[in-house]
Amino acid sequence: MREVKVKIGKTYTLAFGTKALRVFERELGRPINELADNFGVDVVVALLHAGMVYNHPEVSADDVENMLDSFLEKGGDITPVIAAVSEAIMACGWFGNPTQATVSTTDSGETPAE
């Protein structure tokens, strides 16, 4: 799982593994693969919160809302924040990973693990 830094007032480390993706889906009540259809404020907050689960477990969704409000009130730009979240999600491996070999459907001849 690749980590991506994002600065929202202070620097946070985002990582999207299975746990983070499940946190996101539970918080929003829908699968992450439906993001392209609706990418609003709820999605941004839920993604940031889920992405912080591994490295910043003390941060709640309410904390993320407050961070974003403070960041934006001080002139912060949401664009690089969304870019960092997108980069972290694409690096997680759940949505394809061009740096990895594809899975072969042919028999390798190996005995399955028991």
N, C-alpha and C positions, 0 to 999 in steps of 0.2 A: 504494500500500500504506500503510494507516494504521498508525501506531505507538501503542502503549498502554504506559503506565508501570506497573510493578508493584514494590512494595517488599517485598523478602525480605532483611531485614537492611539492605542498601543498595538503591538504586533501579536497576532494569534496564528497558530498553526492548524490548518485544516487537513483532515484526512477522511476519506470515505471508504470504509470497509463495510462489510455486511451489517455490523452493528449500527453504524451511522445511517445507512440506508433504511434500516428498519425503524430507527428513531424518526427519521423524516416521514416515512409512510404512515406510522402511527399518529404522529402529530397532525398531519394533513388529511389523513383518512383516504388517501388514494395512492396508487403506484407512482413511483418516480418517473416511469417512462411516459407519463401523461404530461410532463412539464412543458413540452413544446406548445401545447394547446392553451396553457394558462400560466403565465409567469408574473404573478403580482407580488405585492408586499408580503402576504402570508407565506408565499413560496420562498422568498429571499430570507425572511426571518427563520423559517423552518430549516432551510438548507444551511445557513450559517450555524444555527444551533446544533444540528446533526453533525456538521463537519468539525465541531469543537469537542464532540463527545470523548474522543480518545485523549486529546492533549489538554483539554480544559474542562474536565467533568463538572467543575464547580459552577460553570456558566449556565444559566437557565435561559429559556426562550425570552422571558421578561428582561433579563440582563441584555440580551442581544438587541431587543427593541430599544432599550435605553442607550446602548452603545451607538446604535445607528442614529438615533435622534440627536445625540450630542455631537457625533461625527459630522452629520449633515448641517446642523446649526452652526458649526464652526467653519463651514465652507467646504467640507469634504465632498468628494465626487463618488457616487455609487458605482460608476462604470468599472473602475478597476477592482472593486469589491466583487461585483458579479463575474468579472473575468477570472478572478482567483478561484471563486467557487466553481465555475465551469471547468477550469483547468483541473482542479482537484477531483471533480466528479469523473471527468473523462479519463483520468489517470488510474481510477480505481479498478478497472478491468471488467466491470459488469457490462459495459457498453462497447466492448471490443477493445483490443489493444494491439495496434499494428506492430509493436516491437516483439510480440510473442509469436511463436510458431502456431500454425493452425492445428486443431485436433484432427488426428487421423482416424478414419473409420475402418481402416483395415486392421486385421489381427496382427498384433506384434509378436505373437508366439510366446509371450510371457504368461506365466501362471498368475491368476488373480490373487491378490492379497486376501488372507482370511482373517 
